[in-house]
Amino acid sequence: MKVVTVSGPPSSGKTAVILKVIDALVANGTAVGVAKFDCLSTDDDKLYEAKGIPVQKGLSGALCPDHYFVSNIEACYQWGEKQGLDMLISESAGLCNRCSPHIKDITAVCVIDNLSGVNTPKKVGPMLKSADIVVITKGDIVSQAEREVFAARVRQVNPRAAIMNINGITGQGAAELATLFQDAHDIDTLKGLRLRFSMPAALCSYCLGETRIGESYQMGNVRRMDIADDTGGAK
């Protein structure tokens, strides 16, 4: 079975792009399923079900969605095998720009939209920098100059990726992206594979349920700012 990981900031159009790509894949006879990861709530699974696409939904709740993803993606792979799928698409929660939901030797896609601002690409971490394919959406809402500047900023951050512009509403460009999905190689298992980058690191008192503010309540992995004092130095 082929596996593709799709990530991106919130409301960048991940689900819309995946739905259009699946239309093209199904038209070519590919059996596709989706593992949808989110944090507190999502109805995206209903959109997949309405198209007859097998889907599994997982909500991370209080946990980091990346840690939740890496703890459950192998089970999703096994589910996909039982479903007889040719391809499993993993859609990550769109939350932290430090997210790292990509796996070595597995086709990795990052969806990012033109409306997020031209400086956004440099603010996004491994999910953009380590992607094989970067999909830019909502280009129909901005000018050609803005599209070119945004794409150039993406290229600065990830010079190796294939960059594509796709319209999540009309599906323009989705058929070409579907061919790249089909180029992904088949794998027998996810066990033993490695993430492309480490997960966001945190193990502190707040991770364990602490809500009180103050140094006396903080322990574990805590990072403090360098606050400049009145003389221009740093405390």
C-alpha positions as CSV (number, residue, x, y, z in Angstrom):
1,M,0.0,0.0,0.0
2,K,1.2,3.5,-0.7
3,V,1.1,6.1,2.0
4,V,1.1,9.9,1.7
5,T,1.2,12.4,4.6
6,V,-0.5,15.7,4.1
7,S,0.0,18.6,6.6
8,G,-0.5,22.3,6.7
9,P,-1.6,25.3,8.8
10,P,-5.3,25.6,9.9
11,S,-7.8,26.4,7.1
12,S,-5.2,26.2,4.4
13,G,-7.4,23.9,2.3
14,K,-5.9,20.5,3.1
15,T,-9.3,18.6,3.0
16,A,-10.5,20.4,-0.1
17,V,-7.3,19.5,-1.9
18,I,-7.4,15.9,-0.8
19,L,-11.0,15.5,-1.9
20,K,-10.2,16.8,-5.4
21,V,-7.1,14.6,-5.6
22,I,-9.1,11.5,-4.5
23,D,-11.6,12.2,-7.3
24,A,-8.8,11.9,-9.8
25,L,-7.3,8.8,-8.1
26,V,-10.6,7.0,-8.0
27,A,-11.3,7.8,-11.6
28,N,-8.0,5.9,-12.4
29,G,-9.2,2.9,-10.3
30,T,-7.2,3.5,-7.2
31,A,-8.8,2.5,-3.9
32,V,-8.0,5.3,-1.5
33,G,-8.7,5.8,2.3
34,V,-8.0,8.6,4.7
35,A,-6.7,8.8,8.3
36,K,-7.9,12.2,9.5
37,F,-6.1,13.5,12.6
38,D,-7.4,16.6,14.5
39,C,-7.4,18.1,17.9
40,L,-10.8,18.9,19.5
41,S,-13.4,18.5,16.8
42,T,-13.8,17.9,13.0
43,D,-16.6,17.1,10.6
44,D,-14.2,16.4,7.7
45,D,-14.7,12.7,8.1
46,K,-18.3,13.2,7.0
47,L,-17.1,14.9,3.8
48,Y,-15.0,11.8,3.0
49,E,-17.9,9.4,3.9
50,A,-20.3,11.3,1.7
51,K,-18.0,10.4,-1.2
52,G,-17.8,6.8,-0.1
53,I,-14.2,7.1,0.9
54,P,-13.1,4.9,3.9
55,V,-12.0,7.1,6.7
56,Q,-10.7,6.9,10.2
57,K,-10.9,9.9,12.5
58,G,-8.7,10.5,15.5
59,L,-8.9,13.4,18.0
60,S,-5.8,14.1,20.1
61,G,-7.7,16.1,22.8
62,A,-5.2,17.4,25.3
63,L,-2.2,15.7,23.6
64,C,0.0,17.2,21.0
65,P,-1.5,16.2,17.7
66,D,1.9,15.2,16.3
67,H,2.6,12.8,19.2
68,Y,-0.9,11.4,18.8
69,F,-0.3,10.9,15.0
70,V,3.0,9.0,15.4
71,S,1.4,6.8,18.1
72,N,-1.5,5.8,15.8
73,I,-0.4,5.9,12.2
74,E,0.8,2.3,12.2
75,A,-2.6,1.2,13.4
76,C,-4.2,3.2,10.6
77,Y,-1.9,1.5,8.1
78,Q,-3.0,-1.9,9.3
79,W,-6.6,-0.7,9.0
80,G,-6.0,0.4,5.4
81,E,-4.5,-3.0,4.6
82,K,-7.6,-4.8,5.9
83,Q,-9.7,-2.4,3.8
84,G,-7.8,-3.5,0.7
85,L,-6.7,0.0,-0.1
86,D,-4.1,0.9,-2.7
87,M,-3.3,4.2,-1.0
88,L,-3.7,5.7,2.5
89,I,-3.6,9.5,2.9
90,S,-2.9,10.8,6.3
91,E,-4.2,14.3,7.0
92,S,-2.7,15.9,10.0
93,A,-4.2,18.5,12.3
94,G,-3.5,22.0,11.2
95,L,-2.2,23.6,14.3
96,C,1.4,24.2,15.4
97,N,3.8,25.5,12.7
98,R,6.5,23.4,14.5
99,C,4.6,20.3,13.6
100,S,6.6,17.4,12.1
101,P,4.1,14.8,10.7
102,H,6.3,13.5,7.8
103,I,8.1,10.2,7.6
104,K,11.3,9.3,5.8
105,D,10.7,7.5,2.5
106,I,7.0,8.4,2.6
107,T,5.7,11.0,0.2
108,A,5.2,14.2,2.2
109,V,2.9,17.1,1.2
110,C,2.5,20.5,2.8
111,V,-0.6,22.7,2.0
112,I,-0.2,26.4,2.6
113,D,-2.3,29.3,1.3
114,N,-1.5,32.6,-0.3
115,L,-3.7,34.5,2.2
116,S,-1.5,33.6,5.1
117,G,1.0,36.4,4.2
118,V,4.3,36.4,2.3
119,N,6.3,36.0,5.5
120,T,4.5,32.9,6.6
121,P,6.8,30.3,4.8
122,K,9.8,31.3,6.9
123,K,7.6,30.9,10.1
124,V,6.7,27.3,9.3
125,G,9.0,24.5,10.4
126,P,9.5,20.9,9.4
127,M,6.1,20.3,7.9
128,L,7.1,22.7,5.1
129,K,10.8,22.5,5.1
130,S,10.9,18.7,4.8
131,A,8.0,18.3,2.4
132,D,8.5,16.7,-1.0
133,I,5.5,18.6,-2.5
134,V,4.2,22.0,-1.5
135,V,0.7,22.8,-2.5
136,I,-0.2,26.5,-2.5
137,T,-4.0,27.3,-2.4
138,K,-6.3,30.3,-2.7
139,G,-4.2,31.8,-5.5
140,D,-7.4,33.0,-7.2
141,I,-7.9,35.5,-4.4
142,V,-4.6,37.3,-4.8
143,S,-2.7,39.0,-7.6
144,Q,-0.2,37.3,-9.9
145,A,2.6,39.3,-8.3
146,E,1.5,38.1,-4.8
147,R,1.4,34.5,-6.0
148,E,4.9,34.8,-7.5
149,V,6.4,36.4,-4.3
150,F,4.7,33.8,-2.1
151,A,6.0,30.9,-4.2
152,A,9.5,32.5,-4.2
153,R,9.4,32.6,-0.3
154,V,8.4,29.0,-0.2
155,R,11.2,28.1,-2.6
156,Q,13.7,29.9,-0.2
157,V,12.5,27.7,2.7
158,N,12.3,24.4,0.7
159,P,14.4,24.6,-2.5
160,R,14.0,20.8,-3.1
161,A,10.2,20.5,-3.2
162,A,7.9,20.5,-6.1
163,I,5.6,23.5,-5.8
164,M,2.1,23.4,-7.2
165,N,-0.8,25.8,-7.2
166,I,-4.2,24.1,-6.7
167,N,-7.7,25.5,-6.5
168,G,-9.5,23.5,-3.8
169,I,-12.9,24.7,-5.1
170,T,-12.6,24.0,-8.8
171,G,-10.0,21.3,-8.5
172,Q,-7.7,22.9,-11.0
173,G,-4.3,21.3,-10.7
174,A,-5.5,18.3,-8.6
175,A,-5.1,15.8,-11.5
176,E,-1.4,16.6,-11.8
177,L,-1.0,16.2,-8.0
178,A,-2.8,12.9,-8.2
179,T,-0.1,11.6,-10.6
180,L,2.6,12.6,-8.0
181,F,0.6,10.7,-5.3
182,Q,0.6,7.6,-7.6
183,D,4.4,7.8,-7.9
184,A,4.7,7.0,-4.2
185,H,6.3,3.6,-3.7
186,D,4.5,0.7,-2.0
187,I,5.5,-0.2,1.6
188,D,4.9,-3.3,3.6
189,T,4.8,-1.6,7.1
190,L,5.5,1.6,8.8
191,K,7.3,-0.1,11.7
192,G,10.9,0.9,12.0
193,L,10.6,3.9,9.7
194,R,11.8,7.2,11.1
195,L,10.2,10.7,11.2
196,R,12.0,13.2,9.0
197,F,12.4,15.6,12.0
198,S,11.9,15.2,15.7
199,M,8.5,16.1,17.3
200,P,8.0,19.4,19.3
201,A,9.7,18.7,22.6
202,A,7.8,19.2,25.8
203,L,7.6,17.4,29.1
204,C,6.9,19.9,31.9
205,S,4.4,20.4,34.7
206,Y,1.9,22.0,32.4
207,C,2.0,18.9,30.1
208,L,0.9,17.0,33.2
209,G,-2.1,19.2,34.0
210,E,-0.6,22.1,36.0
211,T,-2.5,25.4,35.5
212,R,-1.0,27.7,38.0
213,I,1.5,30.4,36.8
214,G,4.8,31.0,38.5
215,E,8.3,29.6,38.6
216,S,7.5,27.5,41.7
217,Y,5.0,25.6,39.8
218,Q,7.2,24.9,36.8
219,M,9.4,21.9,36.3
220,G,10.8,19.7,33.5
221,N,11.5,21.0,30.0
222,V,11.1,24.8,30.5
223,R,12.7,27.4,28.3
224,R,12.9,31.1,29.5
225,M,13.2,34.3,27.5
226,D,16.2,36.6,27.7
227,I,14.5,39.8,29.1
228,A,16.5,43.0,28.5
229,D,17.0,45.1,31.6
230,D,16.8,48.9,31.8
231,T,20.5,49.2,31.0
232,G,20.2,47.3,27.8
233,G,21.6,44.1,29.2
234,A,19.9,40.8,29.6
235,K,18.7,39.2,32.8
